[in-house]
Amino acid sequence: MADIIVQAFQQAINLITSGNPEVYATVYRTIYVAGIGTLLSCLWSIPIAVVLGLYNFRGKWFIKGIFNAFIGIPTVALGLLIYLLLSRQGEFGYLHLLYTLNGIAIGQAILVTPIIVSFTANALGSADSQLRDLAKTLGASGFRTNLILIRETIWSMVLSVTAAFNRGFGELGIATIVGGNLLGETRVLTTAIAIEINFGAFDVAMAYALILMLIVIVLALTISLIERVRNEDVSWSKLVFWRGLGGN
């Protein structure tokens, strides 16, 4: 096992440094489908989350429960459903999205929707009640109060979108069923790992896995760095504010 891991590291370094066009194309396709899928999902997920997080209405608990339940939906089951919809006999077969990157992206957009909706709605729903009361006391309208709450929870939205991207980035079921794992066309990192395992090329599969994990780790560290800088800026602004009050 240790030998396989060492060989995988060596193979990953070789694949990255050799300039292999298929490797870079596979990484690009993986980022493309996860990125487009996440952006598409944001178009409808964030408005839904805002409504669920800031407004009260009958049946709200049921809708939130549905989105929470769908966070763990099996990607194979969702991939099969999307495959049937996009096939020639399906309702959306005329779009010719089956076995395309855009078809995978649409599937991943549906997959990550519950993540963005649930995380963002919970963040908005648990926003500081004192901030809401303060805004109303100062005469802010209901709409403006909601804008203030959205601004205060914007970082939670960023984290939910990042979690959604990571979910799509490491997804296999939809990429395999909807994309077809076509070499040079729809093959992404996860499907490349699966096919290399089937071929018995465990060192190459491990190399692709390491590249996949490396990208996820770099993204997570980048977000953490931005969060740290943001918190330091907020702390510095508060310090300047209180010093200004003391000077007066």
C-alpha positions as CSV (number, residue, x, y, z in Angstrom):
1,M,0.0,0.0,0.0
2,A,2.8,2.4,0.9
3,D,4.4,1.7,-2.5
4,I,1.2,2.5,-4.3
5,I,0.9,5.8,-2.5
6,V,4.5,6.8,-3.2
7,Q,4.0,5.9,-6.9
8,A,0.8,7.9,-6.9
9,F,2.6,11.0,-5.6
10,Q,5.3,10.5,-8.3
11,Q,2.7,9.9,-11.0
12,A,0.7,13.0,-9.9
13,I,3.8,15.1,-10.1
14,N,4.7,13.7,-13.5
15,L,1.2,14.3,-14.8
16,I,1.2,17.9,-13.6
17,T,4.7,18.8,-14.7
18,S,4.7,16.9,-18.0
19,G,2.2,19.3,-19.5
20,N,0.0,16.3,-20.5
21,P,-2.9,18.0,-22.5
22,E,-5.5,15.4,-21.5
23,V,-4.7,15.9,-17.8
24,Y,-5.1,19.7,-18.0
25,A,-8.2,19.3,-20.1
26,T,-9.7,16.9,-17.6
27,V,-9.0,19.4,-14.8
28,Y,-10.5,22.2,-16.8
29,R,-13.7,20.2,-17.6
30,T,-14.1,19.4,-13.9
31,I,-13.8,23.0,-12.8
32,Y,-16.0,24.1,-15.7
33,V,-19.0,21.8,-14.9
34,A,-18.7,22.5,-11.1
35,G,-18.4,26.2,-11.6
36,I,-21.2,26.6,-14.1
37,G,-23.4,24.3,-12.1
38,T,-22.8,26.3,-8.9
39,L,-23.5,29.6,-10.7
40,L,-26.6,28.3,-12.3
41,S,-27.9,27.0,-8.9
42,C,-27.2,30.4,-7.3
43,L,-29.7,32.0,-9.7
44,W,-32.6,30.3,-8.1
45,S,-31.2,29.0,-4.8
46,I,-30.3,32.3,-3.2
47,P,-33.7,34.0,-3.9
48,I,-35.4,30.9,-2.5
49,A,-33.1,30.9,0.6
50,V,-33.9,34.6,1.2
51,V,-37.6,34.0,1.2
52,L,-37.2,31.0,3.5
53,G,-34.8,32.8,5.8
54,L,-36.5,36.2,6.2
55,Y,-40.2,35.6,5.8
56,N,-42.8,33.6,7.6
57,F,-45.6,31.8,5.8
58,R,-47.7,28.6,6.1
59,G,-45.8,25.5,5.1
60,K,-42.3,27.1,5.5
61,W,-41.1,24.3,7.8
62,F,-42.2,21.6,5.3
63,I,-40.3,23.3,2.4
64,K,-37.2,23.7,4.5
65,G,-37.4,20.1,5.5
66,I,-37.6,19.0,1.9
67,F,-34.5,21.0,1.0
68,N,-32.7,19.6,4.1
69,A,-33.6,16.1,3.1
70,F,-32.4,16.5,-0.5
71,I,-28.9,17.5,0.7
72,G,-28.1,13.8,0.9
73,I,-29.8,12.7,-2.3
74,P,-27.9,9.9,-4.0
75,T,-26.2,11.3,-7.1
76,V,-26.8,8.0,-9.0
77,A,-30.5,8.3,-8.5
78,L,-30.5,12.0,-9.5
79,G,-28.3,11.2,-12.5
80,L,-30.7,8.6,-13.7
81,L,-33.6,11.0,-13.4
82,I,-31.8,13.7,-15.4
83,Y,-30.7,11.1,-17.9
84,L,-34.3,10.1,-18.6
85,L,-35.3,13.7,-18.9
86,L,-32.5,14.6,-21.4
87,S,-32.7,11.4,-23.4
88,R,-34.3,11.4,-26.9
89,Q,-37.6,10.2,-25.5
90,G,-37.4,12.6,-22.5
91,E,-39.2,15.9,-22.1
92,F,-36.0,17.8,-22.7
93,G,-34.4,15.6,-25.3
94,Y,-34.7,18.3,-28.0
95,L,-32.1,20.3,-26.2
96,H,-29.4,17.7,-27.0
97,L,-27.7,18.1,-23.6
98,L,-27.1,14.4,-22.9
99,Y,-23.4,13.4,-23.0
100,T,-22.3,17.1,-22.9
101,L,-20.5,19.2,-20.3
102,N,-23.5,21.5,-20.1
103,G,-25.8,18.6,-19.3
104,I,-23.5,17.6,-16.4
105,A,-23.5,21.2,-15.2
106,I,-27.3,21.3,-15.2
107,G,-27.4,18.1,-13.2
108,Q,-24.9,19.4,-10.7
109,A,-26.8,22.7,-10.4
110,I,-29.9,20.6,-9.3
111,L,-27.7,18.6,-7.0
112,V,-26.2,21.5,-5.1
113,T,-29.4,23.5,-4.9
114,P,-30.5,22.1,-1.5
115,I,-27.0,22.9,0.0
116,I,-27.1,26.6,-1.0
117,V,-30.8,26.9,0.0
118,S,-30.5,25.2,3.4
119,F,-27.2,26.8,4.5
120,T,-28.2,30.3,3.4
121,A,-31.7,30.1,4.8
122,N,-30.4,28.9,8.2
123,A,-27.8,31.7,8.2
124,L,-30.5,34.3,7.5
125,G,-32.9,32.8,9.9
126,S,-30.4,32.9,12.8
127,A,-29.2,36.4,12.1
128,D,-28.8,38.6,15.1
129,S,-32.3,39.5,16.3
130,Q,-30.8,42.6,18.1
131,L,-29.6,43.8,14.7
132,R,-33.1,43.4,13.3
133,D,-34.6,45.3,16.3
134,L,-32.0,48.0,16.0
135,A,-32.7,48.6,12.3
136,K,-36.4,48.8,13.0
137,T,-35.8,51.2,15.9
138,L,-33.8,53.5,13.7
139,G,-36.7,53.7,11.3
140,A,-35.6,51.2,8.6
141,S,-38.3,49.7,6.5
142,G,-38.9,46.0,6.4
143,F,-37.2,45.8,3.0
144,R,-34.2,47.8,4.1
145,T,-34.0,45.7,7.3
146,N,-33.8,42.6,5.2
147,L,-31.1,44.1,3.1
148,I,-29.1,44.8,6.2
149,L,-29.5,41.2,7.4
150,I,-28.5,39.9,4.0
151,R,-25.4,42.0,4.0
152,E,-24.4,40.8,7.5
153,T,-24.7,37.2,6.4
154,I,-23.0,37.5,3.1
155,W,-20.0,35.5,4.2
156,S,-22.3,32.6,5.2
157,M,-23.6,32.7,1.7
158,V,-20.1,32.6,0.3
159,L,-19.3,29.5,2.4
160,S,-22.5,27.8,1.3
161,V,-21.6,28.5,-2.4
162,T,-18.1,27.1,-1.7
163,A,-19.6,24.0,-0.1
164,A,-21.8,23.6,-3.2
165,F,-18.9,23.9,-5.5
166,N,-16.9,21.3,-3.6
167,R,-20.0,18.9,-3.7
168,G,-20.2,19.3,-7.5
169,F,-16.4,19.1,-8.0
170,G,-16.2,15.7,-6.4
171,E,-19.4,14.3,-7.8
172,L,-19.4,11.0,-9.8
173,G,-22.9,9.7,-10.4
174,I,-24.2,12.5,-12.5
175,A,-20.9,12.9,-14.4
176,T,-20.9,9.2,-15.3
177,I,-24.6,8.8,-16.3
178,V,-25.3,12.1,-17.9
179,G,-21.8,12.8,-19.3
180,G,-21.0,9.3,-20.4
181,N,-17.3,9.6,-19.5
182,L,-16.3,10.2,-23.1
183,L,-12.6,10.6,-23.5
184,G,-11.6,14.1,-24.5
185,E,-15.3,15.3,-24.3
186,T,-17.0,14.7,-20.9
187,R,-14.4,12.9,-18.9
188,V,-13.8,14.7,-15.6
189,L,-11.5,13.9,-12.6
190,T,-14.0,11.7,-10.8
191,T,-14.9,9.6,-13.8
192,A,-11.2,9.4,-14.8
193,I,-10.4,7.9,-11.4
194,A,-13.2,5.4,-11.8
195,I,-12.1,4.3,-15.3
196,E,-8.5,4.0,-14.3
197,I,-9.5,1.7,-11.4
198,N,-11.5,-0.5,-13.8
199,F,-8.3,-0.7,-16.0
200,G,-6.3,-1.7,-12.9
201,A,-4.1,1.4,-13.2
202,F,-4.2,2.2,-9.5
203,D,-1.2,4.5,-9.5
204,V,-2.8,6.7,-12.2
205,A,-6.2,6.7,-10.4
206,M,-4.4,7.8,-7.2
207,A,-2.6,10.5,-9.1
208,Y,-6.0,11.9,-10.4
209,A,-7.4,11.6,-6.8
210,L,-4.4,13.6,-5.4
211,I,-5.0,16.3,-8.0
212,L,-8.7,16.4,-7.1
213,M,-7.9,16.7,-3.4
214,L,-5.2,19.2,-4.0
215,I,-7.6,21.6,-5.8
216,V,-10.2,21.2,-3.0
217,I,-7.6,21.8,-0.3
218,V,-6.2,24.9,-2.1
219,L,-9.8,26.3,-2.5
220,A,-10.5,25.7,1.2
221,L,-7.3,27.3,2.3
222,T,-8.0,30.3,0.1
223,I,-11.4,30.8,1.6
224,S,-10.0,30.4,5.1
225,L,-7.3,33.1,4.3
226,I,-9.9,35.5,2.9
227,E,-12.1,34.9,6.0
228,R,-9.1,35.6,8.3
229,V,-8.2,38.8,6.4
230,R,-11.9,39.8,6.5
231,N,-12.1,39.2,10.3
232,E,-8.9,41.2,10.9
233,D,-10.3,44.1,8.8
234,V,-13.5,44.0,10.8
235,S,-11.6,44.0,14.1
236,W,-9.4,46.9,12.9
237,S,-12.5,48.9,11.9
238,K,-14.1,48.3,15.3
239,L,-10.9,49.4,17.0
240,V,-10.7,52.6,15.0
241,F,-14.4,53.3,15.7
242,W,-14.0,52.8,19.5
243,R,-10.8,54.9,19.6
244,G,-12.7,57.6,17.8
245,L,-15.4,57.5,20.4
246,G,-12.8,57.8,23.1
247,G,-11.2,60.7,21.4
248,N,-14.4,62.6,21.4
